[in-house]
Amino acid sequence: MTSRKIEILVGLFVAAAIAAFFMLAMSISNMSSYGDGEKYELKARFDNVGGLKVRSPVSAGGVRIGRVTDIQYNSETYEAVVSMAIDQQYNKFPVDTAASILTSGLLGEQFVGFVPGAEEDYLKAGDIIDLTQSAIVLEEIIGQFIYSQANEEE
C-alpha cells in the first residue's frame, strides 16, 4: 500500500511540475497578456529596429503600456514602420512624445520606450509618433571602436 501512495504522490508532483513549466513558458513567450481589454493603435517610423519583434513590450517609465503588433518596411521612405497596441487606460500621451528602441539589460530583449513630451494635445488612435530613436546595434558600435583604434595606431 505504501508504494501505491508513493506512486500517486510522484504522479501529482510530475503533474504540478508540468503545469509550472507551462505557466513559465507562457510568461516568457509574452502569450499570457492577450486580450487584456481595450486598446488603441499608434505607429512610429524608425531607421533601424534592430532585434525588435512583434509582441515586444511598449513601456513608459518602466511600466508596460502595450505591445508591438506589426513591423513593416516602407520602401518609399526606407524606414521601418512599427505598429503598437496601447492599453486604453494610457491614452494621455502628448503629441510630442518620443519613442525609442531600447534593450533591457546588456544583451536582453528589445522594447519600445516612450518618453512623454510637454504639449497639451494628446496622441489619438492611428497617429504616428514623429520623434523616434532607432535601435543601437552592438555590432556597429564594436566595428566603429575597432576602426577608430586602427586609425590611431597609424
N, C-alpha and C positions, 0 to 999 in steps of 0.2 A: 504493500500500500504506500509506503514512503517513496518508492521510486516513481510511482504514478504521480504523486504530489510534486515531486521534483520536476518531472517532465512537463506538468501543467505550468509550473512557475517559470521554467525556462521558455516555454512557448509564449507566455504572457510577456516576459522580458523581451523576447525577439520581436513580438508584435509592437510593443512600445518603442523599441529602437527603430523599427521601420517607420513608424508614424513620426518620430522625432526627425529622422533623416528627410522625410518628405517635407515636413514643415521648414527645415533648414534649406532645402533645395528651392522651395517656393520663395522664401525670403531672399535668398541670394540672387535668384533669377528675376527679381522685381515683378513676379507674376501675382503677388499677393495684394496688389493695390489696384486691380482693375475694378471699374465700376464704383468708384468712391463718391459719386454724386455729380452735380452739375459742373460743367467745365466750359471755358471759352478758349478760342484759338488765337495765338499770337504767332507772328513769324519774325525771323531775323536772318539777315544775309551776312555770311562770313567768307573771307578769302580762303580759309583752311579750317576744316572741322576736326582734323586730327583723327583720333580714335573714338569720336562721339558716335553713339549708336541710338537706334530707335529704342525707346523705353528708358533712356538715360534720365536721371533726375534733373529737374529745374529747381533751383533754390534761390532764396533771398535771405541774407543774414544767417545762413546756415540751416534754414528751415526749408524742407521740401514743399514747394508750392505747385508742382506739376510734373509732367513728363514730356519728353521729346516724342512726337508721334510720327514724324516723317522727315527725311533728309533727301533733297533733290538737288541736282546740279542745273544751274541756269546757263546755257551755252551762249546766250547773248551778252550777259554781264560777266561771265566767267566766275561766278560765285556759287557757293552752296547756300541753299535756302532751307532753313531749319524751321519746321512747324512744331509748335508746342501747345499742349493742352494744359491750361492753368486752372486750378480749382477756383470756382466762382467766388468763394469767400475772400480771395485775394484779387479783387477787381479794382483796386485803387492805386495802380502804378502810374506815376506821371508820364506824360508823353516823351520826356527827355530821359527816360530810364535807359541805362546801358546794359548790354548783355555781353558776357564774356564766357569763353570756353575755358574751364578750369579743370585741374586734376586734384582728386582727393589723395593727398599724400604724394610721395615722390614718384611712385610708379602705379598709383591707383587708377580707378576708373574715371573717365572724364564726365563732366556735367556742365550744364549751362547755369551761370550765376548772374542774377540780376542785381544791379546797383541802382536804387531809385534816384530820380532827379528831383528838381525843385519846382517844376511847373505846376500850375493849378489844374490844368486839364489832364484827364486820365486816358490811358490806352483803352480802346474798345475792342470787341471781338473782331478779328480779321486784320487788325492793324499790324504794321511792320515796324520793328524796332530799328532805328537808323544808327544808333551809336553801338557799335559792336567791336569786340576784340577777339581775333582768331586764336586758335589753339597754339600753344608753344610746342614746337616739335623738338624733342630732345636731341634727335639725330642732327638737326640743323645747327643747334647750339654747339654741340660737340664738334661738328665739322668746322664751324667758324672759329672755335677755340684752337683747333689743330692748325688751321690755315694761318691764323694770326701768330701762333708760336713759330711756324715755319718761316714766316716773313721776318720775324725778329732775329732769327738765327743767321740770316743772310747778311 
